[in-house]
Amino acid sequence: MKNTTRQGGSPASIQREKHKEALQCFLMIGTQIIGFLVLSVYPIIWTFRWAFYAYDGIAANTRFIGLQNFISMFTVDLTYWRTWANTLLYAALKIPIELCLAMILALMLNRRLRGSHFFRAVFYLPNIISVAVVGLIFTNMFGYFGWVNGTLLKIGAVREGVDWFAGRGTAFAVLVTGGVWSTFGINVMYFMAALAGISEDIYESARLDGASGFTAFRKITVPMIAPVLQIILLLSLVGTLGVNEFILTSTNGAPGGQTLSVMAYLTRQFVPGFMAAGAKPRLGYGCAMSVVTTVIFAVVALAYDKVSKKMPSV
């Protein structure tokens, strides 16, 4: 029987019903579409336009300068490229520690140990805390009169307090510690979800064939969770390269801008309210820098896409 007969309505009424359902669907996603256009598409167009202008927010001072902002960025502003080096170093230090720690904890919790649900909640808890708050927490913990120095002095590990933010190495140690603590919990959850999809029968067969625990991990676990691992690595990479508020609220680039990430540099130099007192806003130059930063992020994403295709998979 035809659909029109089942519904007992005329073709015109059925068509009106379809239009009504379509309208309801568009109304449901309308907020998201408007938000995407207003908060994503329009800012991108706005940024790309003003990248070719000398623009400080005052219409009378605005003038078209073509590629001059981009030329200055590549020939004069070496600080921008130093912040990229800081960002890549931070990612190289943080991501391996974060993912290895998350994997080890996920393997332990996946064995259904007593209290595993409690530890899952504890590990995930830092992820729901604002990264700005995390930065303040670690700034106070590693301050000269903070909890870390107090503990080291109490146990006799040091004779005097350590100025953690006076040297690049110790400052990066604080950043990596805080960054790992803030985000490893969500990766534990991701890894546990991936491990839950592996049948215990596979491991049992491997044990009967004489495979060791490490061999089973390398030959079974890694290939089986490879698709999820690729996503986890991508999320960690994007989140780490885009680190901003955490840097601003913890080291704020100390010492002397040597721990400043590229996004924190953009914010501190060109976002009103974060700039130094009396600094002239160079919004056009900041827009040009944002365009170049976006292109670099895209190149990193494409490079990761090519590398991830060579990762082992099922």
N, C-alpha and C positions, 0 to 999 in steps of 0.2 A: 504494500500500500504506500501511496505517496505521503510525504510529510504533511502536505496541506490537508489531506483527509484526516490524519491522526489528530492534528491540532483543531480541526473543525472550524477553520477561519478562511476568509478569502485571501487571495494573493496580496491584495492591498493592505489588509490588516497585518498579515505576516511581515510585509516589508516595513510597515511602520514600527512593528515590534523590534525588528532587527536594527532599525535606525535608533530606537530608544535605547537598546542595549549598547550600541556603539557609542552613543552619547554618554551613557553612564561610565563606560570604560575610559573615555577621554577625560571625563570629569575626575575620575579617580587618579589618573596619572598626570592631570593638568598641573598640579602643584609642583611635582618633580620636574616637569618639562620647563615650567616658568623659572624654577630655581636654577636649573641647568643653564638656561639662556641668560639669565640676569647675573648669576654668580660665577659662571665659567666662561661662556662664549663672549659676552660683552667685555669683561676684563681683559681677555686675550686680545681682542680687537683694539681696545683702548691702549693697551701696552704697546702693541706693535705699531700703532700710529704715532705715539709720542716718542718712540725710540729714535725718530728722525728729526726731532726738534730740540732746541734749547728751551726747556720748559721748567719753570720753577713755581708754577701754580698761579702766576700773575699773567693775565692775558697780554698786557702791554709789553712784557719782556719776552714774549714767545716769538721765536723765529725758526724757520726751517733751515737745518744745517746738513741735511743729507746723511752721509755715512760718518760724519765726524765723531759722533759718540762711539761708534764701533772702532774707529781708528785709534781713538784715545785709549780705549780699553785694552787693545792689543799692544800698544806701543808705550803707554805711560803708566797705566794703573797695574803695577806688578803685584800690589797687595791682593787684588782679586785672584790672581793665579796662585798666590801663596795659600790663600784660604781653600782653594781646591786641593792643594797638596795636603793641608790639614784634614780636610774632609775625607780624602781617600785613605790617609793614614788611620784615622779614627775607624773607618769602615773595615780596614784590613785587620785592625786589632780586635774590634768588637764582634764582628760577625762569626769568625771561627769559634771564639770562646762561647758565644751565646748559643750557637747551634749544637756544638758538642755537648755543652752542659744540658741543654734541653733534651737531646737525644738520650743521654745517660739516665736522666731522671725519668723520662718517659718509659724507658726499658725497665727500670726498677718498679715504677708504679703499675706497669702493665701486668706484673706478676700477681696482682691482687693482694698485696701485702696488707697487714692489719693497719688501719688508719690511713689507707691510700686516699680515700675521699677527702679527709681532712687536709692532707698535704697538697692535693690538687687545688683546693680552695686557697691555701696559703700561697702557693706558687703563682696563682692567677691574680691574687689581690693587688700586687704592684701595677698591673696593667690597667686597672681602673682608676689609678691615681693620676692626676694631671702631671704631665712631664715638667711643667713649670714648678709644681710643688716638689717633685722629685729633685729638681735642681737645687731648690732651697734646702731640702733635707740634707743632701750630700754636701752642700756648702757649709752648713752648720756642723755636720758630723766631722768633716775634715778641716774645719777651721783651726787656727792656732790653739785656741782654748776649747776645741771641740772634743767630742766623745772619743774619737780615734786616738788623738794625741794623749788624752787622759788615760786611756787604757794602756797604751804603749809605755807611758811613764810609770804606771802602776806596776806592770809586770817586769819593768827594768829592761825593756827592749831598746829604749833610747834614753839618753841622758837629758835631752831637752826636746821641747816640742818641734815638730817638723812643719815647716811652712810649705804645705802641699801645693800651693798655687804660685810659688816663686820660681819653680823650674818647669820646663816644658814636659819633661818625662813624668814627674810626679803629678802634674796637672792632668796629663793624658790618662794616667792611672786612675785618677778620681773619675774622669769622664767615662772611661770604659767600664769601671765598676758600677757606676750609677746607671749607665745605659743598659748594661747586661741585666742588672737587677730589675729594671723597669719593664723589660720586654721579653725576657726568656720564658715567663710563665705562659704566655699565649702560645709560644712555640711548643711547649710541653703538651698543651692540649691538642695542637695540630698533630704532633707525632703520635700521641696516644690514639687519636682517631684513626690514623693510618695503620698503626700496629693492630688495632682491633679488627681490621679487615683481613688479617693473615690467619689462616686456619692453623690450629695447633697440630693437626695431623701432619702438616708439612714438616714441622720441626721434629715430630716424633719419627717420621721416616728418615730424616737426616741423622738423628741420633742412632737409629738402628743401623745405618750405613757407616757409622763410626765418625761422623763429622763432629768437630769440636764446636764449642760455643762461638768462637770467633769466626770459624768457617761458615757456620749457619748464618751469622750476622752478615757476613760479606756476600755470601752466595744466595741467601734467601731474603733477609730483611731489607737490605739496601735496594735490590732490584724491585721488590714488591712495593716499597713505599716511594719509589723514584718519582712518580708523578706528583705526589704531595710534597716531596722534598724540593722539587723544582719551584713550586708555588711558595713554599716557606722561604726559600732562598731569595726569590724575587721580592717578596714582601719585606724581608729583612734588609735587602739591598736598597730598595726605594726609601724605606723609613730611615735608614741610617744616613744615606746621602742627603736627605732632606732635613736632618736634625737642625733645630732652630731654637725654640724656647728653652730647651734643656741647657744649651750652651750659654744663652743670655742670662739665665738665672743661676748658673753655677759658676763657671770661671769668667764669663763675659769676655772671653778672649785672652785672659791672663795666662802667662806673663807677656805683656806687650803685643797682644794680638796673635800669639803663636799657637793658640788653641781655637781660634775663631773659624767656624765653618763657613761655607760659602753662603748659605741661607741666612745665618746670623749676621754676616757681614753686610748683606743686602739690606737686612732689616735695620741694623744699627746705623748704616750710612745714609739711607734714602727714605726711610719711613718716618714721617713726622711723629714726634713724640718719643722716638728712640734716638734721634740724632743728638750730637753734642750741642750744648747751649751756644747759640749764636751762629751755628753752622747754616750755610745757605742751602736750601733744598734744591737738589739737582734731579728733579723727577724724570726729565727726559733721558739723562744718562743712566739713571736707575732702571728705566724701562728697557733701554738697550742692553743693559747687563742682564736683565731678566730674560730677554729673548735669547741671548747667547747661552745662559744657564739652561734654559729649556731645551735648546738644541743639544747641549752636552748630555743632558739626562736622556734624551731620545737616543743618542749614539750609544750610551751605556746600555740602554734597554735592548737595542738591536744586537749589540755585542753579546749580551747575556742570552738573548734568544738563540743565537747561533751556537754558543757554548752549551746551553742546556739541551739542545738536540742531540749532543754527543754523550749525554749522561746515560748510564745504564737504565733500562726500563724493562718491564715485563714483556 
